[in-house]
Amino acid sequence: MHAMVTARVPVEIRDQVNAQLREMGSSATELVNAAYDYVLKTGELPDVNRDGSPLHIALTDAQVNELRFRLRHATCAVPRSFWDERAALLRAEEKEG
C-alpha cells in the first residue's frame, strides 16, 4: 500500500530540482522515497553541510536592506538594576585584579 505525501517547497527550488530529476531519469516520488529511506536508516535528516564548512546564505539586496532596517530599529529596554549589578561586578573584578 502507498500513501500520498504533501509538502510545501518554494516554487523556484521545486522547478530546479524537478528539471534535474528529469535529466537524471528520476522523479519527485523517487526523491521523497529516498529521503524517507535515509531517515529510517540513519535516524537523521540529510545534511549537505556535514563536511564542516559553514553554511552560506546569499541574501538578495532587498533582504539585506530589510535586515539592516530591522537591526537599526531593534531596541530592548534594560532595567536600571542591570546597570547597577553590572557596575558592582566590574568593581568586584577590579578588586580581584
C-alpha positions in Angstrom: 0.0 0.0 0.0 1.2 3.5 -0.8 0.4 6.8 0.9 0.4 10.3 -0.6 2.8 12.8 1.0 2.2 16.6 0.7 4.9 19.2 1.3 5.4 22.9 0.8 8.5 23.7 -1.3 9.5 27.1 -2.7 8.4 27.1 -6.4 11.8 28.1 -7.7 13.5 25.2 -5.9 10.8 22.7 -6.9 11.2 23.7 -10.6 15.0 23.5 -10.5 15.0 20.1 -8.7 12.3 18.7 -11.0 14.4 19.6 -14.0 17.5 17.9 -12.5 15.4 14.9 -11.6 14.1 14.6 -15.2 17.7 14.9 -16.5 18.6 12.0 -14.1 15.7 10.0 -15.3 14.2 10.2 -11.8 11.1 11.7 -10.2 9.9 13.6 -7.1 8.4 10.3 -5.9 11.8 8.6 -6.0 13.4 11.6 -4.3 10.9 11.5 -1.4 11.2 7.7 -1.1 15.0 8.0 -0.9 14.7 10.7 1.8 12.3 8.6 3.8 14.7 5.6 3.5 17.6 7.8 4.6 15.8 8.9 7.7 14.8 5.3 8.5 18.4 4.1 8.1 20.2 6.9 9.9 17.6 8.5 12.2 18.7 11.9 10.8 17.8 14.3 8.1 20.2 14.5 5.1 22.6 17.4 5.7 24.5 18.9 2.8 26.8 20.7 5.3 28.3 17.7 7.0 31.8 18.5 5.7 32.1 21.1 8.4 32.0 24.0 6.1 29.9 26.9 7.3 26.5 27.4 5.9 26.5 30.3 3.4 23.2 32.0 2.8 23.0 34.5 0.0 20.6 37.3 0.6 19.0 39.5 -2.1 19.6 43.2 -1.9 16.0 43.7 -0.6 16.6 41.1 2.2 19.9 42.8 3.2 18.1 46.2 3.3 15.3 44.7 5.4 17.7 43.1 7.8 19.7 46.4 8.2 16.5 48.3 8.8 15.3 45.8 11.4 18.7 45.8 13.2 18.9 49.6 13.3 15.4 49.8 14.8 15.7 46.9 17.2 15.6 48.1 20.8 15.3 46.5 24.1 14.6 48.3 27.4 17.2 47.3 30.0 16.1 47.8 33.7 18.2 50.1 35.8 19.1 47.2 38.1 21.1 45.6 35.2 23.5 48.6 35.1 23.7 48.7 38.9 24.6 44.9 39.0 27.0 45.3 36.1 28.8 48.1 37.8 29.1 46.1 41.0 30.5 43.2 39.1 33.1 45.3 37.4 34.1 46.8 40.7 34.5 43.3 42.2 36.6 42.2 39.3 38.9 45.2 39.6 39.4 44.4 43.3 40.3 40.8 42.5 42.6 42.3 39.8 
